[in-house]
Amino acid sequence: MLSAQAFDIFRTPRMDESIEKVEWRTYYPYVKSFRNNDTIEITINQSDVFEAMYDGLLLISGKVKKNGGGTVSFVNNAGAFMFSVISYEVNVKEIESVRDPGLVSTVRGYMCYTEEDSKHLVVAGWNYPNAPLLDSNEGYFNFLIPLKHLFNIFNDYRVVTCGKRTIRLTRSNNDNNCLLVTEKTTGSTTTTTTASIDIENVELKIKRIYPNNDIRLKLLKAIRADTLIVIPYRQWELHMKPSLPQGSTHDVWPIKTTSAVESPRYIIVCFQTDKEDKLTADPTYFDNVNITNIRLTLNGESFPNESMRLNFGKNDYAEAHYRYTEFFPSYMSRMRKRFLLDLKAFKAHTLFVIDCSRREESMKPSTVDIRLDIEASEGFPDTTRAYCILVHDSIMDHLPLSEIVKNLS
């Protein structure tokens, strides 16, 4: 496209020399105990250096132990399912906490990744639609998981940080959600197989960036003046309902009451029947449970304003898939759509997306009541869990010299 720049024949070239050097640094846990329910804590206590946490990598290596004649494989995103809760702290203040990071990162992957992204993330244990590779003879594995795959703050806040930072990982109480067992049947006999994961090593690899002298002096001067650092990002907050009323076709779920600042911009709802902590079930699949409509209510205002009238039994769920494909352009403010699940795959990985980001600011009250109305054409199956992810804004204030971090909510 022609513009005035086409006539700027006397311009001088510009070289970006703002960065003098980039190094990778490895940090290790204080206590090297990685059993189920253990807490793994890795702390970076460097106040005078600048590091790109958003490019950080979590290295997890170990071995899968099997007992029985069945076949054992990883589920997709197995590395994230190894933990029940993960958190990121700055100066002892929790910035982001993710409950059930396996489920949350799986949903975010379905919403935001493409097939090309899946190819790049094979080393992280994400390899949709295939399972991660596992040494069939010895069972050894090695995952290199980007922190931004686990924490959304590192997708939104791509700025160097300094000071004391802590990554805290709590191991799941078992490894059943990480592994998938296929039993073998010979005649009337079926094998009984158990499996577990033995994590041998966990490391955190962070990119350290050395700016040139001019930039470094400006940064240090601002830090010594205790200049306020604002950290904006979007939180993916998980809520879970342990069971829907068996046999009922309607349920009302009051999610929470929250502040206007953390009012949701998007709601993602999904269901799983009889999949929790089962070696023979894949937790990366989400059931449609014959949902006909899901409606979100925020202080009396409904989203969407019209019922969807879905019918999964007759393959009439195009509207739900369309709302799923519309998420990425709206979420990332881009024109081009990016989605991993086509219409057929969506039926086995059903995610109900509600966009509530367009609301009149002047009409927002100080608190927001969040409620879901769930309707189905058939009674909810037994042992069906409902999950709801609230995607909302979160803003933190950080005073680097005072080492004070507070949440603006």
SULPE-V760856 format. One record per pair of residues at least 24 apart in sequence whose C-alpha atoms are under 6 Angstrom apart, sorted by sequence separation. I is the first residue (numbers start at 1). J is the second residue. If there is no record, write none. Layout:
BEGIN
i;j
I;J
I;J
END
This chain:
BEGIN
i;j
324;353
323;353
105;150
79;125
78;125
77;125
77;126
76;126
76;131
75;131
74;131
74;132
288;350
286;349
285;349
286;350
299;368
299;369
298;369
298;370
91;164
297;370
90;164
297;371
64;139
90;165
296;371
63;139
89;165
296;372
63;140
89;166
156;233
295;372
62;140
63;141
88;166
295;373
62;141
88;167
294;373
61;141
87;167
153;233
294;374
61;142
87;168
270;351
60;142
86;168
269;351
293;375
60;143
86;169
269;352
292;375
59;143
268;352
291;375
292;376
59;144
85;170
268;353
291;376
58;144
84;170
267;353
290;376
58;145
83;170
84;171
267;354
290;377
57;145
83;171
84;172
266;354
57;146
82;171
83;172
266;355
56;146
57;147
82;172
266;356
56;147
265;356
265;357
81;178
181;279
180;279
181;280
54;154
78;178
177;277
180;280
176;277
176;278
75;178
176;279
54;158
74;178
75;179
74;179
73;179
74;180
260;366
73;180
259;366
260;367
52;160
72;180
259;367
51;160
72;181
258;367
274;383
50;160
51;161
71;181
258;368
273;383
50;161
71;182
257;368
273;384
50;162
70;182
257;369
272;384
49;162
70;183
272;385
70;184
256;370
271;385
47;162
255;370
271;386
47;163
255;371
46;163
254;371
270;387
253;371
269;387
45;164
253;372
269;388
44;164
252;372
268;388
44;165
252;373
268;389
43;165
69;191
251;373
267;389
43;166
70;193
251;374
267;390
42;166
68;192
250;374
42;167
68;193
250;375
266;391
41;167
67;193
249;375
264;390
265;391
41;168
67;194
249;376
264;391
265;392
40;168
66;194
264;392
40;169
66;195
249;378
263;392
39;169
65;195
249;379
262;392
39;170
65;196
248;379
262;393
38;170
64;196
247;379
248;380
38;171
64;197
247;380
37;171
63;197
246;380
36;171
37;172
63;198
246;381
36;172
37;173
62;198
246;382
36;173
62;199
36;174
61;199
62;200
61;200
61;201
243;383
244;384
60;201
243;384
60;202
243;385
59;202
242;385
59;203
241;385
58;203
241;386
58;204
240;386
57;204
240;387
57;205
239;387
261;409
56;205
239;388
56;206
238;388
238;389
237;389
237;390
236;390
52;207
236;391
51;207
235;391
51;208
235;392
51;209
234;392
50;209
234;393
234;394
233;394
232;394
232;395
231;395
34;199
231;396
230;396
230;397
229;397
229;398
228;398
228;399
226;399
226;400
28;203
226;401
27;203
27;204
223;400
26;204
223;401
26;205
25;205
25;206
24;206
24;207
23;207
24;208
23;208
22;208
22;209
21;210
20;210
19;210
20;211
19;211
20;212
18;211
19;212
18;212
114;339
114;340
110;340
91;403
END
